[in-house]
Amino acid sequence: MKQLALVFVLLSSFMLMACSPSAPDSPNPDSYGQTIKPDHNVPADHQ
């Protein structure tokens, strides 16, 4: 009976951890207003 309670506690804690929303990463404030830099491996006439 003790093992069943332990399994129940473990499974319920795993379910709670899986269902809780995670906070998104905050955006980098230094990157505001900057454009994406072109890939330097692409030739200039194809960019």
PyMOL Python script that loads the backbone (N, CA, C, O; Angstrom):
from pymol import cmd

cmd.read_pdbstr("""\
ATOM      1  N   MET A   1       0.824  -1.195   0.000  1.00  0.00           N
ATOM      2  CA  MET A   1       0.000   0.000   0.000  1.00  0.00           C
ATOM      3  C   MET A   1       0.867   1.259   0.000  1.00  0.00           C
ATOM      4  O   MET A   1       0.518   2.265  -0.617  1.00  0.00           O
ATOM      5  N   LYS A   2       2.004   1.188   0.701  1.00  0.00           N
ATOM      6  CA  LYS A   2       2.895   2.329   0.755  1.00  0.00           C
ATOM      7  C   LYS A   2       3.508   2.604  -0.618  1.00  0.00           C
ATOM      8  O   LYS A   2       3.713   3.757  -0.999  1.00  0.00           O
ATOM      9  N   GLN A   3       3.799   1.526  -1.356  1.00  0.00           N
ATOM     10  CA  GLN A   3       4.377   1.694  -2.689  1.00  0.00           C
ATOM     11  C   GLN A   3       3.378   2.321  -3.646  1.00  0.00           C
ATOM     12  O   GLN A   3       3.751   3.129  -4.496  1.00  0.00           O
ATOM     13  N   LEU A   4       2.112   1.953  -3.514  1.00  0.00           N
ATOM     14  CA  LEU A   4       1.069   2.525  -4.360  1.00  0.00           C
ATOM     15  C   LEU A   4       0.925   4.029  -4.094  1.00  0.00           C
ATOM     16  O   LEU A   4       0.734   4.810  -5.027  1.00  0.00           O
ATOM     17  N   ALA A   5       1.013   4.421  -2.858  1.00  0.00           N
ATOM     18  CA  ALA A   5       0.927   5.848  -2.521  1.00  0.00           C
ATOM     19  C   ALA A   5       2.135   6.598  -3.067  1.00  0.00           C
ATOM     20  O   ALA A   5       1.998   7.728  -3.536  1.00  0.00           O
ATOM     21  N   LEU A   6       3.305   5.990  -3.014  1.00  0.00           N
ATOM     22  CA  LEU A   6       4.508   6.624  -3.547  1.00  0.00           C
ATOM     23  C   LEU A   6       4.400   6.797  -5.054  1.00  0.00           C
ATOM     24  O   LEU A   6       4.747   7.853  -5.583  1.00  0.00           O
ATOM     25  N   VAL A   7       3.923   5.776  -5.748  1.00  0.00           N
ATOM     26  CA  VAL A   7       3.748   5.864  -7.198  1.00  0.00           C
ATOM     27  C   VAL A   7       2.720   6.938  -7.534  1.00  0.00           C
ATOM     28  O   VAL A   7       2.911   7.694  -8.487  1.00  0.00           O
ATOM     29  N   PHE A   8       1.642   7.019  -6.773  1.00  0.00           N
ATOM     30  CA  PHE A   8       0.620   8.031  -7.002  1.00  0.00           C
ATOM     31  C   PHE A   8       1.186   9.437  -6.813  1.00  0.00           C
ATOM     32  O   PHE A   8       0.905  10.330  -7.612  1.00  0.00           O
ATOM     33  N   VAL A   9       1.973   9.634  -5.771  1.00  0.00           N
ATOM     34  CA  VAL A   9       2.559  10.953  -5.510  1.00  0.00           C
ATOM     35  C   VAL A   9       3.531  11.328  -6.626  1.00  0.00           C
ATOM     36  O   VAL A   9       3.534  12.471  -7.084  1.00  0.00           O
ATOM     37  N   LEU A  10       4.355  10.380  -7.068  1.00  0.00           N
ATOM     38  CA  LEU A  10       5.306  10.666  -8.141  1.00  0.00           C
ATOM     39  C   LEU A  10       4.589  11.001  -9.445  1.00  0.00           C
ATOM     40  O   LEU A  10       4.942  11.966 -10.122  1.00  0.00           O
ATOM     41  N   LEU A  11       3.589  10.208  -9.794  1.00  0.00           N
ATOM     42  CA  LEU A  11       2.875  10.464 -11.043  1.00  0.00           C
ATOM     43  C   LEU A  11       2.119  11.782 -11.006  1.00  0.00           C
ATOM     44  O   LEU A  11       2.100  12.513 -11.996  1.00  0.00           O
ATOM     45  N   SER A  12       1.507  12.087  -9.894  1.00  0.00           N
ATOM     46  CA  SER A  12       0.770  13.346  -9.816  1.00  0.00           C
ATOM     47  C   SER A  12       1.718  14.545  -9.849  1.00  0.00           C
ATOM     48  O   SER A  12       1.385  15.578 -10.430  1.00  0.00           O
ATOM     49  N   SER A  13       2.880  14.421  -9.239  1.00  0.00           N
ATOM     50  CA  SER A  13       3.833  15.538  -9.288  1.00  0.00           C
ATOM     51  C   SER A  13       4.376  15.716 -10.697  1.00  0.00           C
ATOM     52  O   SER A  13       4.585  16.847 -11.136  1.00  0.00           O
ATOM     53  N   PHE A  14       4.610  14.614 -11.418  1.00  0.00           N
ATOM     54  CA  PHE A  14       5.073  14.723 -12.804  1.00  0.00           C
ATOM     55  C   PHE A  14       3.993  15.362 -13.684  1.00  0.00           C
ATOM     56  O   PHE A  14       4.296  16.165 -14.566  1.00  0.00           O
ATOM     57  N   MET A  15       2.746  15.002 -13.437  1.00  0.00           N
ATOM     58  CA  MET A  15       1.670  15.594 -14.233  1.00  0.00           C
ATOM     59  C   MET A  15       1.535  17.081 -13.942  1.00  0.00           C
ATOM     60  O   MET A  15       1.281  17.867 -14.855  1.00  0.00           O
ATOM     61  N   LEU A  16       1.697  17.471 -12.705  1.00  0.00           N
ATOM     62  CA  LEU A  16       1.614  18.899 -12.374  1.00  0.00           C
ATOM     63  C   LEU A  16       2.759  19.682 -12.993  1.00  0.00           C
ATOM     64  O   LEU A  16       2.567  20.806 -13.456  1.00  0.00           O
ATOM     65  N   MET A  17       3.955  19.092 -13.005  1.00  0.00           N
ATOM     66  CA  MET A  17       5.091  19.776 -13.619  1.00  0.00           C
ATOM     67  C   MET A  17       4.914  19.887 -15.127  1.00  0.00           C
ATOM     68  O   MET A  17       5.299  20.897 -15.715  1.00  0.00           O
ATOM     69  N   ALA A  18       4.343  18.877 -15.761  1.00  0.00           N
ATOM     70  CA  ALA A  18       4.176  18.895 -17.211  1.00  0.00           C
ATOM     71  C   ALA A  18       3.081  19.858 -17.634  1.00  0.00           C
ATOM     72  O   ALA A  18       3.168  20.440 -18.715  1.00  0.00           O
ATOM     73  N   CYS A  19       2.059  20.044 -16.819  1.00  0.00           N
ATOM     74  CA  CYS A  19       0.931  20.892 -17.203  1.00  0.00           C
ATOM     75  C   CYS A  19       1.129  22.350 -16.831  1.00  0.00           C
ATOM     76  O   CYS A  19       0.380  23.204 -17.305  1.00  0.00           O
ATOM     77  N   SER A  20       2.094  22.658 -16.013  1.00  0.00           N
ATOM     78  CA  SER A  20       2.272  24.054 -15.613  1.00  0.00           C
ATOM     79  C   SER A  20       2.924  24.827 -16.758  1.00  0.00           C
ATOM     80  O   SER A  20       3.882  24.343 -17.360  1.00  0.00           O
ATOM     81  N   PRO A  21       2.421  26.010 -17.062  1.00  0.00           N
ATOM     82  CA  PRO A  21       2.999  26.782 -18.175  1.00  0.00           C
ATOM     83  C   PRO A  21       4.372  27.325 -17.793  1.00  0.00           C
ATOM     84  O   PRO A  21       4.602  27.750 -16.661  1.00  0.00           O
ATOM     85  N   SER A  22       5.254  27.299 -18.748  1.00  0.00           N
ATOM     86  CA  SER A  22       6.585  27.840 -18.496  1.00  0.00           C
ATOM     87  C   SER A  22       6.636  29.274 -19.019  1.00  0.00           C
ATOM     88  O   SER A  22       5.972  29.606 -20.001  1.00  0.00           O
ATOM     89  N   ALA A  23       7.408  30.098 -18.375  1.00  0.00           N
ATOM     90  CA  ALA A  23       7.517  31.489 -18.791  1.00  0.00           C
ATOM     91  C   ALA A  23       8.377  31.582 -20.035  1.00  0.00           C
ATOM     92  O   ALA A  23       9.440  30.965 -20.091  1.00  0.00           O
ATOM     93  N   PRO A  24       7.947  32.334 -21.030  1.00  0.00           N
ATOM     94  CA  PRO A  24       8.767  32.465 -22.241  1.00  0.00           C
ATOM     95  C   PRO A  24      10.013  33.298 -21.952  1.00  0.00           C
ATOM     96  O   PRO A  24      10.043  34.102 -21.020  1.00  0.00           O
ATOM     97  N   ASP A  25      11.016  33.090 -22.755  1.00  0.00           N
ATOM     98  CA  ASP A  25      12.244  33.870 -22.609  1.00  0.00           C
ATOM     99  C   ASP A  25      11.947  35.326 -22.968  1.00  0.00           C
ATOM    100  O   ASP A  25      11.260  35.610 -23.949  1.00  0.00           O
ATOM    101  N   SER A  26      12.466  36.223 -22.169  1.00  0.00           N
ATOM    102  CA  SER A  26      12.241  37.634 -22.452  1.00  0.00           C
ATOM    103  C   SER A  26      13.103  38.042 -23.644  1.00  0.00           C
ATOM    104  O   SER A  26      14.232  37.573 -23.780  1.00  0.00           O
ATOM    105  N   PRO A  27      12.580  38.911 -24.506  1.00  0.00           N
ATOM    106  CA  PRO A  27      13.363  39.325 -25.676  1.00  0.00           C
ATOM    107  C   PRO A  27      14.558  40.170 -25.273  1.00  0.00           C
ATOM    108  O   PRO A  27      14.552  40.824 -24.230  1.00  0.00           O
ATOM    109  N   ASN A  28      15.563  40.148 -26.097  1.00  0.00           N
ATOM    110  CA  ASN A  28      16.775  40.919 -25.842  1.00  0.00           C
ATOM    111  C   ASN A  28      16.495  42.384 -26.189  1.00  0.00           C
ATOM    112  O   ASN A  28      16.234  42.683 -27.354  1.00  0.00           O
ATOM    113  N   PRO A  29      16.538  43.303 -25.226  1.00  0.00           N
ATOM    114  CA  PRO A  29      16.231  44.708 -25.543  1.00  0.00           C
ATOM    115  C   PRO A  29      17.277  45.353 -26.443  1.00  0.00           C
ATOM    116  O   PRO A  29      16.992  46.369 -27.078  1.00  0.00           O
ATOM    117  N   ASP A  30      18.481  44.789 -26.513  1.00  0.00           N
ATOM    118  CA  ASP A  30      19.520  45.365 -27.375  1.00  0.00           C
ATOM    119  C   ASP A  30      19.256  45.096 -28.850  1.00  0.00           C
ATOM    120  O   ASP A  30      19.832  45.765 -29.707  1.00  0.00           O
ATOM    121  N   SER A  31      18.394  44.127 -29.163  1.00  0.00           N
ATOM    122  CA  SER A  31      18.162  43.777 -30.561  1.00  0.00           C
ATOM    123  C   SER A  31      17.005  44.551 -31.186  1.00  0.00           C
ATOM    124  O   SER A  31      16.689  44.325 -32.354  1.00  0.00           O
ATOM    125  N   TYR A  32      16.370  45.449 -30.454  1.00  0.00           N
ATOM    126  CA  TYR A  32      15.259  46.221 -31.013  1.00  0.00           C
ATOM    127  C   TYR A  32      15.766  47.162 -32.101  1.00  0.00           C
ATOM    128  O   TYR A  32      16.783  47.832 -31.925  1.00  0.00           O
ATOM    129  N   GLY A  33      15.057  47.207 -33.216  1.00  0.00           N
ATOM    130  CA  GLY A  33      15.401  48.113 -34.301  1.00  0.00           C
ATOM    131  C   GLY A  33      16.478  47.599 -35.222  1.00  0.00           C
ATOM    132  O   GLY A  33      16.838  48.290 -36.175  1.00  0.00           O
ATOM    133  N   GLN A  34      17.006  46.426 -34.984  1.00  0.00           N
ATOM    134  CA  GLN A  34      18.048  45.881 -35.850  1.00  0.00           C
ATOM    135  C   GLN A  34      17.427  44.901 -36.829  1.00  0.00           C
ATOM    136  O   GLN A  34      16.477  44.190 -36.501  1.00  0.00           O
ATOM    137  N   THR A  35      17.967  44.873 -38.012  1.00  0.00           N
ATOM    138  CA  THR A  35      17.496  43.916 -39.014  1.00  0.00           C
ATOM    139  C   THR A  35      18.345  42.651 -38.938  1.00  0.00           C
ATOM    140  O   THR A  35      19.423  42.640 -38.343  1.00  0.00           O
ATOM    141  N   ILE A  36      17.844  41.604 -39.546  1.00  0.00           N
ATOM    142  CA  ILE A  36      18.579  40.336 -39.563  1.00  0.00           C
ATOM    143  C   ILE A  36      19.781  40.483 -40.495  1.00  0.00           C
ATOM    144  O   ILE A  36      19.643  40.934 -41.632  1.00  0.00           O
ATOM    145  N   LYS A  37      20.924  40.109 -40.018  1.00  0.00           N
ATOM    146  CA  LYS A  37      22.133  40.210 -40.828  1.00  0.00           C
ATOM    147  C   LYS A  37      22.110  39.129 -41.904  1.00  0.00           C
ATOM    148  O   LYS A  37      21.724  37.994 -41.624  1.00  0.00           O
ATOM    149  N   PRO A  38      22.517  39.462 -43.135  1.00  0.00           N
ATOM    150  CA  PRO A  38      22.488  38.457 -44.204  1.00  0.00           C
ATOM    151  C   PRO A  38      23.519  37.360 -43.964  1.00  0.00           C
ATOM    152  O   PRO A  38      24.516  37.551 -43.269  1.00  0.00           O
ATOM    153  N   ASP A  39      23.244  36.210 -44.560  1.00  0.00           N
ATOM    154  CA  ASP A  39      24.166  35.085 -44.453  1.00  0.00           C
ATOM    155  C   ASP A  39      25.370  35.361 -45.338  1.00  0.00           C
ATOM    156  O   ASP A  39      25.211  35.663 -46.521  1.00  0.00           O
ATOM    157  N   HIS A  40      26.559  35.264 -44.789  1.00  0.00           N
ATOM    158  CA  HIS A  40      27.766  35.587 -45.556  1.00  0.00           C
ATOM    159  C   HIS A  40      28.195  34.458 -46.470  1.00  0.00           C
ATOM    160  O   HIS A  40      29.106  34.634 -47.279  1.00  0.00           O
ATOM    161  N   ASN A  41      27.559  33.303 -46.360  1.00  0.00           N
ATOM    162  CA  ASN A  41      27.903  32.196 -47.251  1.00  0.00           C
ATOM    163  C   ASN A  41      27.181  32.311 -48.596  1.00  0.00           C
ATOM    164  O   ASN A  41      27.520  31.601 -49.543  1.00  0.00           O
ATOM    165  N   VAL A  42      26.192  33.196 -48.684  1.00  0.00           N
ATOM    166  CA  VAL A  42      25.450  33.374 -49.932  1.00  0.00           C
ATOM    167  C   VAL A  42      26.189  34.407 -50.778  1.00  0.00           C
ATOM    168  O   VAL A  42      26.566  35.457 -50.259  1.00  0.00           O
ATOM    169  N   PRO A  43      26.403  34.143 -52.052  1.00  0.00           N
ATOM    170  CA  PRO A  43      27.077  35.135 -52.902  1.00  0.00           C
ATOM    171  C   PRO A  43      26.293  36.446 -52.949  1.00  0.00           C
ATOM    172  O   PRO A  43      25.075  36.454 -52.771  1.00  0.00           O
ATOM    173  N   ALA A  44      27.002  37.559 -53.190  1.00  0.00           N
ATOM    174  CA  ALA A  44      26.382  38.870 -53.121  1.00  0.00           C
ATOM    175  C   ALA A  44      25.301  39.051 -54.174  1.00  0.00           C
ATOM    176  O   ALA A  44      24.319  39.748 -53.921  1.00  0.00           O
ATOM    177  N   ASP A  45      25.452  38.441 -55.357  1.00  0.00           N
ATOM    178  CA  ASP A  45      24.437  38.628 -56.397  1.00  0.00           C
ATOM    179  C   ASP A  45      23.178  37.809 -56.117  1.00  0.00           C
ATOM    180  O   ASP A  45      22.155  38.031 -56.765  1.00  0.00           O
ATOM    181  N   HIS A  46      23.223  36.875 -55.176  1.00  0.00           N
ATOM    182  CA  HIS A  46      22.047  36.080 -54.822  1.00  0.00           C
ATOM    183  C   HIS A  46      21.345  36.596 -53.573  1.00  0.00           C
ATOM    184  O   HIS A  46      20.285  36.091 -53.204  1.00  0.00           O
ATOM    185  N   GLN A  47      21.914  37.577 -52.934  1.00  0.00           N
ATOM    186  CA  GLN A  47      21.297  38.082 -51.713  1.00  0.00           C
ATOM    187  C   GLN A  47      20.134  38.993 -52.033  1.00  0.00           C
ATOM    188  O   GLN A  47      19.490  39.514 -51.123  1.00  0.00           O
TER     189      GLN A  47
END
""", "prot")
cmd.dss("prot")
cmd.show_as("cartoon", "prot")
cmd.util.cbc("prot")
cmd.orient("prot")
